[in-house]
């Protein structure tokens, strides 16, 4: 049984807690869009008795193409995330890419997320841990699940035990990912809550040449399997018009389709407990 982590007052992820949903657009596109998505998602999760944290990135530093939209940057992005918290009251999750970003992001975010490609970066993990905020480490596509243990220990070495880990698929040949459900069990043995990223896991990296592709039709089947295995949380990218999203359009879920998915996953989660 994995440990529980307090995200913020009134929100916890653990074996006896409701399923945590971390959801929002891949990248901050506008203040209005973020508030719209957060309002809808917070309402759905409240209705279903699920935990909720809004997630969006102020910078997507690993876009495929130099010309791809990256986001508004840290100063404007954090101001928008603060407005989301004020307007909706949701917990906030956002990525950091450099150690220097951690203190500023921690003033706004309840969860600091370490991107998959950076999950072994010692200075970044230590900086995130030292803020005292919950730290969500996304497992790199190149990493075996048991090899995430040193990353967890790097954060814990700062005295911060508030660590989550997220599965987002493993490289499977060129431009494809596969999810090994055994990894969810293995990562739980690290005594941390495990989250499943059900939208990035169906990504097809670089499949569109200058951008990644995706297969959103497989989001629900994979999420259903992960919840049945016993994950404590789900990460998903949602957008009112996903095909027009400025990042990860091909694998984002339509905002109007989220409720029926979460209704079914809530039932599975309660059974798996």
C-alpha atoms as one frame of an Amber mdcrd trajectory, in Angstrom:
protein
   0.000   0.000   0.000   1.530   3.331  -1.073   1.781   6.307   1.231  -0.657
   9.207   1.219   0.445  12.718   0.287  -1.257  15.918   1.412  -1.433  18.227
  -1.600  -3.002  21.183   0.188  -5.694  21.646   2.854  -8.653  19.492   1.889
  -6.879  17.614  -0.906  -4.933  14.398  -0.446  -3.907  11.480  -2.637  -3.599
   8.053  -1.092  -5.077   4.572  -0.693  -8.108   5.737   1.278  -8.771   8.936
  -0.640 -10.942   9.689  -3.669  -9.299   9.437  -7.071  -7.251  12.567  -7.774
  -7.730  14.130 -11.216  -4.948  16.413 -12.448  -6.302  18.027 -15.601  -6.151
  21.069 -17.814  -4.751  22.231 -21.140  -1.233  21.147 -22.026  -0.029  24.751
 -22.091  -1.495  28.055 -20.934  -3.158  29.610 -23.966  -5.094  32.399 -22.239
  -6.439  33.370 -18.828 -10.031  32.951 -20.039  -9.447  29.447 -21.389  -7.739
  28.284 -18.198 -10.540  29.586 -15.996 -13.149  28.002 -18.282 -11.484  24.585
 -18.165 -10.780  24.750 -14.434 -14.377  25.756 -13.679 -15.835  22.869 -15.673
 -13.374  20.291 -14.325 -13.722  21.437 -10.717 -17.505  21.191 -11.044 -17.381
  17.688 -12.500 -14.982  16.437  -9.838 -16.998  18.039  -7.029 -20.178  16.417
  -8.336 -18.487  13.014  -8.475 -16.642  13.342  -5.168 -13.206  13.270  -6.802
 -10.139  15.310  -5.941  -9.055  17.918  -8.477  -5.957  19.924  -9.340  -5.745
  22.204 -12.376  -2.637  21.685 -14.506  -1.195  23.847 -17.244   2.368  24.715
 -18.243   3.679  28.267 -18.442   6.404  26.991 -20.777   6.663  23.849 -22.872
  10.421  23.716 -23.234  10.513  20.443 -25.186   8.293  21.219 -28.192   9.230
  19.314 -31.340   9.611  22.401 -33.534  11.292  25.710 -32.819   8.209  27.445
 -34.225   5.735  25.632 -31.933   3.915  27.650 -29.277   5.653  27.321 -25.894
   3.435  29.350 -23.587   3.375  32.821 -22.038   6.498  32.371 -19.904   6.942
  32.115 -16.172   5.934  35.626 -15.057   2.693  35.905 -17.026   1.979  32.197
 -16.693   2.167  32.171 -12.909  -0.045  35.260 -12.776  -2.670  33.390 -14.827
  -2.404  30.338 -12.585  -2.901  32.596  -9.555  -6.040  33.959 -11.207  -7.307
  30.406 -11.749  -6.832  29.649  -8.055  -8.618  32.862  -7.090 -11.527  32.368
  -9.499 -12.070  28.627  -9.072 -10.412  27.667  -5.806  -8.664  24.687  -7.391
  -5.258  23.356  -6.419  -2.602  24.165  -9.024  -0.017  21.945 -10.731   2.610
  23.220 -13.170   5.931  22.135 -14.666   9.327  23.516 -13.816  12.318  23.048
 -16.105  15.162  24.771 -14.270  16.096  24.884 -10.562  15.733  28.668 -10.509
  12.042  28.358 -11.430  11.155  26.317  -8.343  10.846  29.060  -5.696   8.681
  31.297  -7.885   6.429  28.458  -9.024   6.061  27.223  -5.437   4.467  30.542
  -4.445   1.520  29.685  -6.707   1.502  25.934  -7.337   0.546  23.203  -4.880
   2.243  20.562  -7.047   5.543  21.144  -8.812   5.840  18.750 -11.729   9.171
  17.476 -13.006   8.820  16.682 -16.732   9.588  13.168 -17.953  12.662  14.171
 -19.951  14.107  15.843 -16.819  13.250  13.190 -14.235  16.904  12.399 -13.459
  18.104  16.015 -13.198  19.471  16.171  -9.662  19.527  19.944  -9.232  15.958
  20.265 -10.482  14.666  17.525  -8.160  16.479  19.011  -5.171  15.185  22.502
  -5.922  11.623  21.193  -6.191  11.974  19.226  -2.963  13.372  22.190  -1.021
  10.240  24.237  -1.676   8.240  21.862   0.525   5.523  21.617  -2.129   4.240
  18.287  -3.380   6.464  17.078  -6.230   5.114  15.010  -9.104   7.904  13.192
 -10.948   6.901  12.007 -14.392   8.751   8.820 -15.310  10.894   9.276 -18.388
   9.931   7.325 -21.492  13.445   5.861 -21.377  13.321   4.656 -17.767  12.380
   1.342 -16.152   9.863   1.865 -13.327  12.216   0.636 -10.611  14.847   3.082
 -11.852  12.684   5.955 -10.674  13.660   5.145  -7.084  16.789   7.362  -7.095
  14.741  10.327  -8.318  12.279   9.840  -5.462  15.156   9.632  -2.990  16.673
  12.861  -4.338  13.496  14.732  -3.427  13.213  12.968  -0.079  16.821  13.867
   0.749  15.615  17.471   1.163  13.291  16.366   3.979  10.264  16.514   1.684
   8.233  13.279   1.621   5.413  14.739  -0.468   6.271  12.865  -3.660   4.011
  11.468  -6.393   5.156   9.599  -9.492   3.444   9.486 -12.871   3.531   6.875
 -15.629   3.286   8.378 -19.116   4.287   5.481 -21.362   7.576   3.961 -22.470
   9.332   4.362 -25.809   8.326   1.520 -28.118  10.360   1.669 -31.299  10.257
   4.922 -33.217   7.440   7.449 -32.675   5.371   5.205 -30.447   4.746   4.576
 -26.764   3.467   1.561 -24.873   2.129   1.280 -21.323   3.324  -1.662 -19.256
   0.764  -1.991 -16.476   3.356  -3.798 -14.359   5.139  -0.459 -13.978   2.213
   0.916 -11.968   2.631  -1.846  -9.398   6.415  -1.512  -9.356   6.314   2.251
  -8.810   3.774   1.843  -5.998   6.374  -0.312  -4.223   8.458   2.876  -3.852
   5.894   3.898  -1.203   4.553   6.792  -3.269   1.122   7.462  -4.795   1.088
   6.538  -8.483  -0.663   8.668 -11.098  -1.410   7.532 -14.640  -1.080  10.061
 -17.451  -3.723   8.726 -19.783  -3.340  11.337 -22.532   0.437  11.571 -22.931
   0.520   7.769 -22.940  -1.296   7.729 -26.286   1.017  10.313 -27.814   2.931
   9.478 -30.997   6.125  11.536 -30.547   7.144  13.450 -33.639   4.638  11.572
 -35.804   3.467  14.737 -37.555   6.945  15.827 -38.547   7.021  19.167 -36.764
   4.646  18.028 -34.037   3.583  14.935 -32.123   0.553  12.895 -33.076  -1.759
  10.930 -30.822  -4.532   8.357 -30.545  -7.104   9.763 -28.146  -9.443   6.829
 -28.840  -7.219   4.757 -26.543  -7.297   7.175 -23.592 -10.298   5.586 -21.870
  -9.254   1.919 -22.337  -5.827   2.634 -20.857  -7.242   4.763 -18.032  -9.714
   2.002 -17.205  -6.908  -0.558 -17.006  -4.739   1.699 -14.846  -7.540   2.449
 -12.383  -8.300  -1.261 -12.142  -4.640  -1.891 -11.300  -4.979   0.607  -8.448
  -3.501   4.003  -9.346  -4.351   6.850  -6.978  -4.673   9.559  -9.581  -5.201
  10.353 -13.243  -3.477  13.018 -15.297  -5.248  14.187 -18.447  -5.081  17.018
 -20.933  -8.496  18.502 -21.702  -9.582  21.300 -24.026 -12.925  22.677 -25.268
 -11.708  22.211 -28.864  -8.850  19.733 -28.636  -8.047  19.691 -32.339  -7.335
  23.406 -32.080  -5.209  23.181 -28.928  -1.815  24.859 -29.265  -0.016  21.835
 -27.823  -0.795  18.092 -27.774  -3.948  18.565 -29.814  -4.029  14.977 -31.099
  -4.142  13.348 -27.684  -6.147  15.884 -25.657  -9.678  15.018 -24.582 -12.714
  17.163 -25.414 -13.932  18.921 -22.298 -17.524  17.872 -22.999 -16.538  14.187
 -22.990 -14.784  14.085 -19.623 -17.754  13.578 -17.272 -18.946  10.191 -18.619
 -15.367   8.911 -18.581 -14.813   9.954 -14.971 -18.176   8.534 -13.913 -17.090
   5.092 -15.094 -13.574   5.416 -13.704 -14.909   6.407 -10.277 -16.832   3.130
 -10.084 -13.739   1.157 -11.040 -11.621   3.031  -8.513 -14.030   2.258  -5.695
 -14.068  -1.409  -6.667 -10.271  -1.576  -6.884  -9.948  -0.224  -3.355
